[in-house]
Amino acid sequence: MSENKNNTAIAGSLLLVVLLWGGNNAGTKWLVAEWPPIFTGMTRFLFAGMILLAVLRFTKLLGDFQPLDPVQRKQLWLRGGLSLAAYTVVFCWALRLTAASHVALYIGASPVWALLVEQRPQKNWSSVRRYGAALLAMGGVLVLFWPALKNSSFNLAGECCGLASSLFWANYNHQSRQLARSIHGVEVAANSMWMSGVWLLPFALIEVSQHGLLLDSPHLGVQSLAILFGGVVPYAMWNSALRHWPTSRVMLFNNFIPLSTTTWAHYALGEPITPTFCTAMVLIVAGVALGQMDWTKIFKDPESF
């Protein structure tokens, strides 16, 4: 009974994360229209990580603080911070170049890539299911890419950045899962965020020196909200869930991020909901469902052949 309650609490926290990240994606889309993309992502994670680490260090709200040894710190720099920095670059540029709903849909396909990492091809139903899911997800990706290939009004570079952000997000979650085996999940999130900000700081300064920076109340206000409700709160919940559930199970909730982001972007930014997006979403959702659900329990199929 306690395990069921714990699973319900984890699922509820992940649904809140989805809602917050949908709003954050729409807000970031608005920010990068005027602000340099890398600078936008760098400041968000640098400050969010520092705040989260301070809460963990000086309070008991997120659990006990555990000092890191040199090996753990090095792993956080190379596996947590660097992987999150790579994701941040392509994610922010994708939002700059294409629709927020498209970027979120690419991120929604990332559970399939996580499934492929967790299991190599084998002669059993589970492997067929996983690779069938990958084909469906890739079909959805191709649907998103097709207008960009045929119509010059669609930004191919933006779609490529969106696909790359999906792959890098899956990699970051895989790395976080590995780190959480020996480090508290919230500590992984906090250190990965501020370390990613440090990795990106030189590139962000170059952006600002070349393109300048608009500092006004609306931009600073949206960025402050993104730091708190797009960084501190959701990443603490996300990494805590990764400590208890497999990566692919946690990333199943990515499936709801396109819906959340599209709703936020449609009503806040006026982005249209296109037939191309709807078709792609059906394929990607079908791929995620095929990859995540235990169909052997439903249809009583043999697991091997």
C-alpha angles and dihedrals in degrees: 000000000000090000091054090050090049092050090049091051091049092049091048092050091050092052088053088050089053091052093048095046091049090056091043092053091053091047093048090049088056092046098050091054086076106012127068106264099227092045089051093053094040096055092044095055097035094056095035091053093048092050093047092048092049091052090049093046101046104029139044095227094107099031135270120331113240118199113231124236120221093262093052092047091051091049090051091052095048103033105025106029098035095046091049091047091054090050092048094055097052093038095054093044090049090055089049094052106034143023119298090230091057092050092049091050091054089051088050089062093057096092087068092056089049090053091053091052092051095055133029121217113289137169097259141091093258092060093046089050093051096048092043087055090051091053092051091048091048088051088057090048091052090051089056092046097047098077089047090054094047103033124052090208088073116077111235092187090056092051090048091051089049092053091046091051089055092054094044092048090054089049093049091052091048091050091047091051090053093047092048090065089077104014129059109264095235090049089054090053095046096048094041090054100050092039090052088052090054091048090053098040097094092049091047092052090051090052093051093046091052102039106020127226131261109220112190136133098264095051094043091046095051091046091051090053090047091052093052104032099025096041120015101038103036097040091052089053094042096051091044088056091049088059092060105030133046115265094248092052093051091045090055085082088063082077089075096048094082090054092047094044094045091051093049093044093046096052099031101036103020095240112166123237103232130199088240091058092048093050092048092048092053091053095045094045089050090051093050091047092049091049097045107038121084098235094175089070090051101045100021091232119168113260095223138034 
